[in-house]
């Protein structure tokens, strides 16, 4: 099953760093409260952001977004990710971009 995901990245200081979004595939049906793993990247990457993050995000909200085709599109909001520093946040963003093909929208 392919669905849209989005989540925020924040710094430990409380400052918003940006938003990650994109499409991802999972064999499990998403349920609020369930953990979603990003431990195994879909694409080759040398980046490993796991010194400050365990590789899991919690599913917060699941919604069906209506499309003109009436097929609907599943959208999942994941828990925000808090990183200790700007350099750690940059590393985790690169991991999501390279490893999963996700998009990053930085906070202005």
C-alpha positions as CSV (number, residue, x, y, z in Angstrom):
1,X,0.0,0.0,0.0
2,X,1.4,3.4,-0.9
3,X,0.4,6.5,1.1
4,X,1.5,10.1,1.7
5,X,3.3,10.9,4.9
6,X,4.3,14.1,6.6
7,X,6.0,15.1,9.8
8,X,7.9,18.1,11.3
9,X,11.5,18.3,12.3
10,X,12.4,20.5,15.3
11,X,15.6,21.4,17.2
12,X,15.8,20.6,20.9
13,X,15.7,24.4,21.4
14,X,12.1,24.3,20.2
15,X,12.9,25.9,16.8
16,X,11.1,24.5,13.8
17,X,13.6,23.1,11.2
18,X,11.2,22.1,8.5
19,X,8.7,19.5,7.2
20,X,9.4,16.1,5.6
21,X,6.7,14.7,3.2
22,X,6.3,12.3,0.3
23,X,5.0,8.9,-0.7
24,X,6.1,5.7,1.0
25,X,5.1,2.0,0.7
26,X,4.1,-0.3,3.6
27,X,2.6,-3.8,3.8
28,X,0.9,-3.0,7.1
29,X,-2.3,-1.0,7.3
30,X,-1.6,2.2,9.2
31,X,-3.2,2.6,12.6
32,X,-2.9,5.7,14.9
33,X,-0.4,5.0,17.7
34,X,1.4,2.3,15.7
35,X,5.2,2.8,15.2
36,X,6.5,3.2,11.7
37,X,10.1,2.3,11.0
38,X,12.7,4.1,8.9
39,X,15.6,1.8,9.9
40,X,16.0,0.2,6.5
41,X,16.4,2.8,3.7
42,X,14.8,1.9,0.3
43,X,17.8,3.5,-1.5
44,X,21.5,3.2,-0.8
45,X,22.8,5.8,1.5
46,X,25.9,6.1,3.7
47,X,24.2,8.4,6.2
48,X,23.3,6.9,9.6
49,X,21.3,9.3,11.8
50,X,20.7,6.8,14.6
51,X,23.0,8.3,17.2
52,X,20.2,10.7,18.3
53,X,17.1,8.9,16.9
54,X,15.9,5.2,17.1
55,X,14.5,5.1,13.6
56,X,10.9,5.0,14.5
57,X,8.1,7.5,14.3
58,X,4.6,7.1,15.7
59,X,1.5,7.4,13.4
60,X,-0.6,10.2,14.7
61,X,-3.5,10.6,12.2
62,X,-4.7,8.7,9.2
63,X,-7.0,10.4,6.7
64,X,-8.4,9.7,3.2
65,X,-8.0,12.7,1.0
66,X,-10.6,12.9,-1.8
67,X,-9.2,13.0,-5.3
68,X,-11.0,13.9,-8.5
69,X,-10.9,10.2,-9.5
70,X,-12.9,9.4,-6.4
71,X,-10.2,6.8,-5.6
72,X,-9.0,8.7,-2.6
73,X,-5.4,9.0,-1.3
74,X,-4.3,7.8,2.2
75,X,-2.5,10.5,4.1
76,X,-0.6,9.8,7.4
77,X,0.7,12.3,9.9
78,X,3.7,11.0,11.8
79,X,5.0,12.3,15.1
80,X,7.5,15.2,15.0
81,X,11.2,14.4,15.2
82,X,13.3,16.4,17.6
83,X,17.0,16.6,16.9
84,X,19.6,18.0,19.4
85,X,21.4,20.3,16.9
86,X,21.1,21.9,13.4
87,X,23.8,19.6,12.1
88,X,22.0,16.5,13.4
89,X,18.8,17.8,11.8
90,X,20.6,18.3,8.5
91,X,21.9,14.8,8.7
92,X,18.5,13.2,9.3
93,X,17.0,15.3,6.4
94,X,19.7,14.0,4.1
95,X,18.9,10.4,5.3
96,X,15.2,10.8,4.4
97,X,15.9,12.4,1.1
98,X,18.6,9.9,0.0
99,X,17.3,6.8,1.6
100,X,13.5,7.2,1.0
101,X,13.2,9.9,-1.7
102,X,11.2,12.2,0.6
103,X,11.0,15.9,0.2
104,X,12.1,18.6,2.7
105,X,10.5,22.0,3.1
106,X,12.7,24.1,5.4
107,X,11.1,26.6,7.8
108,X,11.6,30.2,6.6
